[in-house]
Amino acid sequence: MADDLSAVAHFLFEAGTLKQARRTGWWMAGVRDPESVAEHSWRTSLIATIIAKLEGADPARAAFLAVWHDTQETRTGDVNYLGKKYSAGAADPREVTADQTAGMPDALASTVRDLVAEYEAKESPEAICAKDADKLECLLQGIEYKAQGYGNAQRWIDNSRARLVTETAQRLADELLGQGSLDWLRTALGEKPA
């Protein structure tokens, strides 16, 4: 391979920091050790696949968009909604991505930049599904935190539910809200849900 992959190697180390970067909004709900940005992005990608498939969009493309949707947070941190109020000059994810991909082989850099631009534009069916997946993952995490005793997570559940666009995401949210976080385990064990 003729291309220099040192910038790619740098990015892979940089992306690994997302495994330690916490989702800061949950601190306001009292969650001491919230999930990482990487954990959030992983489940968001799964959800994007599901929503896209059921909405007739390309599930692989939606998951691809979701995988990259928060990669900029290696440089900006996870700025919650309250923090954004005070960040008038908040970094545009497209600009951060351009910096992150500088020096990468052109084919790779342009692919990543195009993905982030598509996600941020919220216009393609896959981007809409990926955005809904981001909100639905937050709702789901809120349900799990609430089950762990963090009652203030209800605000995140309600706000996320209100921001869903696709019919599939809305229906799935209603289903999630009607179940307990361990109903899946009871079903797998052949028990009746509580």
C-alpha positions as a printed NumPy array, in Angstrom:
array([[  0.   ,   0.   ,   0.   ],
       [  1.584,   3.233,  -1.151],
       [ -0.387,   5.522,   1.145],
       [  1.13 ,   6.534,   4.449],
       [ -1.093,   5.16 ,   7.204],
       [  0.479,   7.07 ,  10.1  ],
       [ -2.472,   9.507,  10.252],
       [ -4.864,   6.545,  10.292],
       [ -2.907,   4.963,  13.145],
       [ -3.038,   8.257,  15.039],
       [ -6.793,   8.404,  14.554],
       [ -7.271,   4.844,  15.793],
       [ -5.481,   5.705,  19.034],
       [ -7.504,   8.927,  19.235],
       [-10.792,   7.067,  18.663],
       [ -9.911,   4.77 ,  21.548],
       [-10.234,   7.678,  23.946],
       [-13.99 ,   7.546,  23.37 ],
       [-14.01 ,   4.389,  25.496],
       [-13.102,   6.575,  28.487],
       [-15.075,   9.7  ,  27.535],
       [-18.263,   9.8  ,  29.606],
       [-21.626,  11.083,  28.398],
       [-21.751,  14.167,  30.613],
       [-25.451,  15.005,  30.476],
       [-26.195,  12.087,  32.778],
       [-24.233,  13.727,  35.587],
       [-27.085,  16.23 ,  35.897],
       [-29.428,  13.276,  36.456],
       [-27.179,  12.097,  39.286],
       [-25.529,   9.225,  37.409],
       [-22.007,   9.036,  38.83 ],
       [-20.466,   6.802,  36.185],
       [-22.44 ,   7.145,  32.947],
       [-21.751,   5.112,  29.836],
       [-18.929,   6.123,  27.544],
       [-19.342,   7.81 ,  24.184],
       [-18.062,   4.591,  22.572],
       [-20.685,   2.49 ,  24.353],
       [-23.39 ,   4.92 ,  23.273],
       [-22.168,   4.887,  19.663],
       [-22.081,   1.087,  19.528],
       [-25.716,   0.675,  20.582],
       [-26.736,   3.649,  18.431],
       [-25.307,   1.787,  15.437],
       [-27.341,  -1.322,  16.237],
       [-30.489,   0.747,  16.64 ],
       [-29.789,   2.606,  13.375],
       [-29.634,  -0.725,  11.568],
       [-32.999,  -1.762,  12.978],
       [-34.76 ,   1.53 ,  12.304],
       [-33.377,   1.78 ,   8.762],
       [-34.349,  -1.771,   7.859],
       [-37.903,  -1.259,   9.105],
       [-38.148,   2.158,   7.43 ],
       [-36.968,   0.847,   4.045],
       [-33.635,   2.668,   4.175],
       [-30.168,   1.116,   3.835],
       [-29.369,  -0.401,   7.257],
       [-25.64 ,  -0.697,   6.559],
       [-25.415,   2.97 ,   5.583],
       [-27.411,   4.076,   8.644],
       [-25.142,   2.04 ,  10.928],
       [-22.087,   3.45 ,   9.138],
       [-23.32 ,   6.984,   9.83 ],
       [-24.076,   6.146,  13.461],
       [-20.621,   4.672,  14.057],
       [-19.034,   8.001,  13.121],
       [-21.652,  10.351,  14.617],
       [-19.742,  11.264,  17.801],
       [-16.122,  10.683,  16.756],
       [-15.459,  14.412,  16.973],
       [-15.893,  14.2  ,  20.746],
       [-12.301,  12.979,  21.021],
       [-11.402,  16.643,  20.535],
       [-14.417,  18.539,  21.832],
       [-15.52 ,  16.284,  24.673],
       [-19.157,  15.398,  25.181],
       [-20.783,  18.803,  25.504],
       [-24.272,  18.369,  26.951],
       [-27.206,  20.571,  25.998],
       [-26.705,  22.985,  28.884],
       [-23.021,  23.33 ,  28.025],
       [-23.89 ,  24.121,  24.408],
       [-25.786,  27.171,  25.647],
       [-22.448,  28.664,  26.709],
       [-20.429,  27.489,  23.721],
       [-21.361,  30.105,  21.149],
       [-18.401,  29.108,  19.   ],
       [-19.055,  25.38 ,  19.295],
       [-16.986,  23.41 ,  16.85 ],
       [-18.769,  22.207,  13.742],
       [-18.456,  18.402,  13.566],
       [-17.529,  18.689,   9.881],
       [-14.585,  20.949,  10.712],
       [-13.387,  18.684,  13.513],
       [-13.629,  15.682,  11.182],
       [-11.611,  17.53 ,   8.542],
       [ -8.852,  18.062,  11.113],
       [ -9.059,  14.457,  12.304],
       [ -8.745,  13.059,   8.79 ],
       [ -5.971,  15.393,   7.601],
       [ -3.1  ,  13.344,   6.273],
       [ -5.158,  10.183,   5.78 ],
       [ -5.317,   8.622,   2.328],
       [ -7.711,  10.735,   0.255],
       [-10.188,   7.916,  -0.395],
       [-10.565,   7.292,   3.329],
       [-10.574,  10.937,   4.415],
       [-13.226,  11.926,   1.872],
       [-15.419,   8.961,   2.844],
       [-15.332,   9.908,   6.522],
       [-15.902,  13.591,   5.791],
       [-18.849,  12.75 ,   3.537],
       [-20.366,  10.493,   6.217],
       [-20.207,  13.184,   8.868],
       [-21.583,  15.798,   6.461],
       [-24.478,  13.497,   5.542],
       [-25.258,  12.792,   9.197],
       [-25.171,  16.477,  10.109],
       [-27.375,  17.472,   7.143],
       [-30.16 ,  15.148,   8.406],
       [-31.597,  14.854,   4.895],
       [-31.003,  11.317,   3.647],
       [-33.281,   8.549,   4.917],
       [-30.241,   6.877,   6.471],
       [-29.168,  10.04 ,   8.294],
       [-32.691,  10.5  ,   9.629],
       [-32.665,   6.9  ,  10.869],
       [-29.223,   7.355,  12.438],
       [-30.336,  10.573,  14.173],
       [-33.416,   8.792,  15.505],
       [-31.171,   5.962,  16.684],
       [-29.087,   8.488,  18.646],
       [-32.21 ,   9.778,  20.394],
       [-33.671,   6.306,  20.922],
       [-30.415,   5.095,  22.463],
       [-30.569,   8.007,  24.908],
       [-34.163,   7.101,  25.756],
       [-33.192,   3.469,  26.278],
       [-30.224,   4.421,  28.453],
       [-32.536,   6.66 ,  30.45 ],
       [-34.925,   3.772,  31.047],
       [-32.026,   1.663,  32.276],
       [-30.726,   4.416,  34.562],
       [-34.215,   5.005,  35.927],
       [-34.483,   1.274,  36.711],
       [-31.21 ,   1.65 ,  38.635],
       [-32.802,   4.328,  40.815],
       [-31.928,   7.503,  38.918],
       [-35.404,   9.041,  38.827],
       [-34.123,  12.246,  37.229],
       [-33.435,  10.26 ,  34.058],
       [-37.117,  10.726,  33.21 ],
       [-36.332,  14.137,  31.719],
       [-33.966,  12.518,  29.187],
       [-36.532,   9.828,  28.414],
       [-39.254,  12.407,  27.748],
       [-37.03 ,  14.751,  25.723],
       [-35.678,  11.92 ,  23.603],
       [-39.154,  10.516,  22.921],
       [-40.407,  13.938,  21.81 ],
       [-37.575,  14.318,  19.276],
       [-38.101,  11.073,  17.355],
       [-39.092,  11.479,  13.714],
       [-39.586,   8.078,  12.103],
       [-42.646,   5.949,  12.747],
       [-40.435,   2.967,  13.583],
       [-38.473,   4.882,  16.23 ],
       [-41.673,   6.225,  17.775],
       [-43.255,   2.777,  17.9  ],
       [-40.084,   1.223,  19.267],
       [-39.893,   3.934,  21.948],
       [-43.436,   3.124,  23.026],
       [-42.539,  -0.568,  23.189],
       [-39.424,   0.147,  25.244],
       [-41.404,   2.361,  27.612],
       [-43.896,  -0.456,  28.14 ],
       [-41.282,  -3.002,  29.158],
       [-39.   ,  -3.499,  32.108],
       [-35.263,  -3.399,  31.498],
       [-34.97 ,  -7.08 ,  32.46 ],
       [-38.043,  -8.421,  30.649],
       [-35.721,  -9.76 ,  27.945],
       [-33.925, -11.911,  30.547],
       [-37.148, -13.254,  32.011],
       [-38.34 , -14.169,  28.52 ],
       [-35.02 , -15.873,  27.694],
       [-35.315, -17.909,  30.892],
       [-38.903, -18.859,  30.1  ],
       [-40.314, -16.786,  32.946],
       [-43.255, -14.419,  32.774],
       [-42.449, -10.672,  32.692],
       [-42.922,  -8.874,  35.999]])
